[in-house]
Structures are given as structure tokens and as C-alpha cells.
């Protein structure tokens, strides 16, 4: 096989979906936490979310990443099950977006932070320290 063949899409290693108990407050009939299925977010999806979450700060005249909104959108994109776009599920929590739904379903701050950190580690997505420093300066 030539060196080029290793670069072809069919030879690319795919990352499998994983399961994660996002909250202790949603349980099955046996009282065990429900497992959420998560998938890796693609580079293109990440770029689109990053662009959508970049805001202009009129006070400083600079653009900055809204890190909270960015991570909420990345987390929502990564969830396969439950279907966060399901109207019945959104209506049951009286919300209209997947990001709002996650915050309502995982309403314990510590669990939400653990979920977001898991998504970051799984997808190898992180808001860099330099971006955080830059945001603090702005």
C-alpha cells in the first residue's frame, strides 16, 4: 500500500460513541441513572459553533468567545440520546432549544459541570487558557 493510501478516508480511524450517566435525577425502573449516548463533534461543527458563539464586545471593540454558550452548544451537539430536539421532551421542560433542555435536565450545577467536562475530554474540545485570559482582559 502506498503512503497516500493511508490518508484515504476509508482508512481513517473512527471514534465510537460513548455512554455517560449525566445526572442522578433521571433513573430507570431499577433506580439506576439513565445513560446518555454521546458522539464526537466534528471539526466543521466545532468551527460553526465557535463562529456562532463569537460576540463583539462594544466596550472593548474586540471579539470574544462566549465560553458558556460555546460549551452548551458543543454539549448539545454531542448528545445522540436522549434526542434533545424532540418537541415533546422540550415541551415537558418548557424550553425551546437543546442547550436549554440540557440545563433543565441536568439541573444540579456540579452534575452539569461534570457533564460538560466529560464532553470536553471525550471530544478533546477545550477553551484554551489563553482564550480565557483574553476574555478576562476584555
C-alpha positions in Angstrom: 0.0 0.0 0.0 1.4 3.4 -0.9 1.9 6.1 1.7 -1.0 8.1 0.2 -3.4 5.2 0.7 -3.1 5.6 4.5 -4.6 9.1 4.2 -7.7 8.0 2.3 -11.0 8.4 4.2 -11.8 4.7 4.3 -8.6 4.2 6.3 -9.4 6.8 8.9 -10.0 5.5 12.4 -13.4 6.4 13.7 -14.1 7.3 17.3 -17.0 5.3 18.8 -19.9 6.8 20.6 -19.8 6.5 24.4 -22.4 6.4 27.2 -22.4 8.6 30.3 -24.8 9.0 33.3 -25.3 12.7 33.0 -27.4 13.1 36.1 -28.5 11.1 39.1 -32.0 12.6 38.9 -33.1 10.7 35.8 -33.3 7.0 36.5 -34.7 3.8 35.0 -37.2 1.5 36.6 -34.5 -0.1 38.8 -33.4 3.4 40.1 -30.2 3.4 38.1 -29.1 6.6 36.3 -30.0 6.8 32.7 -27.1 6.6 30.3 -26.9 9.3 27.6 -25.2 8.4 24.3 -22.6 10.9 23.1 -20.8 11.3 19.8 -17.7 13.2 18.9 -18.3 16.6 17.4 -16.6 17.2 14.0 -14.1 19.9 13.2 -16.6 21.6 10.9 -19.3 21.5 13.6 -16.9 23.0 16.1 -15.9 25.8 13.8 -19.5 26.7 13.1 -20.3 26.7 16.8 -17.2 28.7 17.6 -18.2 31.3 15.0 -21.8 31.4 16.3 -20.6 32.0 19.8 -18.1 34.7 19.0 -19.6 38.1 20.0 -18.5 41.6 19.6 -17.8 43.5 22.8 -18.6 47.1 22.1 -17.0 48.2 25.3 -13.6 46.9 24.2 -14.1 46.9 20.5 -12.9 43.3 20.3 -14.5 40.0 19.5 -14.6 37.3 22.2 -15.8 33.8 22.6 -18.8 33.3 24.9 -17.4 30.2 26.5 -20.6 29.2 28.4 -22.7 29.4 25.2 -20.0 27.6 23.2 -19.7 24.7 25.6 -23.5 24.4 25.9 -23.8 24.2 22.1 -21.0 21.7 21.9 -22.5 19.5 24.6 -25.9 19.6 22.9 -24.4 18.7 19.5 -22.6 15.7 21.1 -25.8 14.2 22.6 -27.3 11.4 20.5 -29.8 10.0 23.1 -31.9 11.5 24.5 -33.0 13.4 21.4 -32.7 16.9 22.6 -34.5 18.2 19.5 -37.7 16.2 20.4 -40.6 18.6 20.8 -42.3 16.5 23.4 -39.1 16.4 25.5 -38.5 20.1 25.2 -42.2 20.9 26.0 -42.1 18.7 29.1 -39.3 21.0 30.5 -40.9 24.2 29.0 -37.8 25.0 26.8 -37.3 25.5 23.1 -33.6 24.7 22.5 -31.4 21.7 23.1 -29.0 23.9 25.2 -31.8 25.0 27.5 -33.0 21.4 27.7 -29.7 20.1 28.9 -29.6 22.7 31.6 -33.1 21.8 32.8 -32.5 18.0 32.6 -29.1 18.4 34.4 -30.2 21.0 36.9 -27.5 20.3 39.5 -24.6 22.7 38.8 -22.0 20.1 39.8 -23.5 17.4 37.5 -23.8 19.9 34.6 -20.1 20.9 35.1 -19.1 17.2 35.2 -21.1 16.6 32.0 -19.5 19.5 30.2 -16.0 18.4 31.3 -16.7 14.8 30.1 -17.9 16.2 26.7 -14.7 18.3 26.5 -12.4 15.3 27.3 -14.3 12.9 25.1 -14.3 15.3 22.1 -10.9 16.8 23.0 -12.6 20.2 22.9 -11.3 22.8 25.3 -11.5 26.6 25.6 -7.8 27.3 26.0 -6.3 29.1 28.9 -5.1 31.9 26.6 -8.7 32.4 25.4 -9.9 32.7 29.0 -7.1 35.2 29.8 -8.0 37.2 26.8 -11.7 37.1 27.8 -10.8 38.3 31.3 -8.8 41.2 29.8 -11.8 42.2 27.7 
